[in-house]
Amino acid sequence: MKTIRLTVSMLLLAYLLLGCSSGSIEPIKAATQGSMQTLTKDQNGQTLTMRVNEILQVSLDGNPTTGYVWETKDLDAALLAQQGEPVYSTQATATRVAGAGGTYLFSYKALKAGQATLTIIYHRPWEKEAPPAETFQVTLKIVE
């Protein structure tokens, strides 16, 4: 069952990534496709606008074989809801390299109008006192 879920998730992610492979993503309004927006590290630190019920995806490079993982931190659950667990996939290459990195794909849904800060940290979960190796953060203005 887990194998089927993983396979379906990886196929969906590959489909989404292929659709977004035209280069860098413009500011969020240009990246809007219907009711979904996709961000990458290029939007880190920006203030962006999205609509209620819109889905926001965040795609971040990472390598869990190093012990580091991306995790959402201090999500304002009244304004944003994470849609399941992040999906991790490796880049499709002709030859698989042990320990090679991949991409984490997070999905969030805007629940109601307001302003929220979305923070995702790249850290080793067991190193409680260590600061994150990286932080992705955007301010979201959610409108009706």
N, C-alpha and C positions, 0 to 999 in steps of 0.2 A: 504494500500500500504506500509506504514512504517512497519507494522507488518510482512508483507511478506519479505521485505528487511532484517529486523532484524533477522527473522528466518533463512533465507538463509545464512546470514552472520555468524550467530552463528553456523550453521551446518558446514559451510566451515572452520571456525576457529577450531571447535572441531575435524574435520578431520585432519587439519594441526597439531594441538597439539598432537593428538594421534600418528601421524607419527613421532613426535619429542620427544616422552616420554621415550627414551632409556637412559636417564641420562643427564649429563652435555654435553654441546656442545664443541667440540674441536675447536682450532683456525679455523678461517673462511674458509680456503682452504679445511679442512676436512668436513665442514658443507655444502659444495656446493652440490646441487642436481640439475643437469641440469643447468638452467639459473636462479636459485633462491638460496639465502643464507638466513639463519635465525640466528639472534643474540639474546642473552639474556643479563642480567646484568653481566654475567661472562666475556663478552668481553669489558666491560666498560674500557675506557682509552687506548685501543689497537690501533695500526695502522694496517689496513687491506687492502687487495687488492681485487678489483672486476673488472669485464669487462664492457665495454660499452654495453648498453641494458640489462644488468643483473638486476634482481629484488633483492632488499635487504629488508628483513623483520626484524623488531625489536619487540620482545615480552617482555613486562615489566609488572610486577605486580603492581596493584594499587587499590584504593578504592574510587570511586567518591562520596560515601555517606558521606565522611569526608570533601568534598569540594575540595579535591585535584584532579587534572587531569594532565596527561602527554600531553605536547604540544611541537611540533617542534619549535626550536628557530633559527632565522637567517640562514635559509637554502640557500645555494648557488644554486639558481635556474638555473644557466647556466650549472651546472654539475649534479645536482640531482633534480628529480621531485617527490614530494610526490604523491602517487597513491591513491587519495581519502582521506576520513577522516579515522582516526584510528578506528578499530573495537574493542569494549569492550565486553567481555563476562565473565560470572561468572563460577567458577569451578563447574562441574557437581558433585553433591553429592546426597546421598540418601535423606537427609533432607536439605532443603534450610534454611539458617540462614539469617535473616534480617540484613543488614549492612555488610555482608561478602564481602571480596574483590574479585577481578577477575584479568583479564589480558587485557592489551591494545596491539593491534597488528597494527603496522605501516608498510606501504610498500612504498618503494622508488625505482625509476628507474634511473640507471646511464645513463646520456645523452651523455657525451663526455669525452675524456681522460683529466686527471688533478688530482689535489689533493683538497679534500674538507673535512671540519670538519662537522660532523653531531652531533648536540646537541639537546637533548630532555630533557625538564625540567618538574619536578613534583612540581606543585605549585597550589595555590588558585588564580585564575585569577584576582579577585578583590583586592587582596593584592599587589598593584603595587610596593610598596617600600620594601616588604619583599623578602629576598633571597629564591630561590627554596629550598624545603625540600630535594630534590634529583636531581642529574644531571646525565644523561647518555650521554657520548661523545665518539665518535670514529673518528679517522682520516682515510679517505678512499683514497687510491691510485687507481684511475680509469685508466685502461689500455685498449688499443684496443683489 
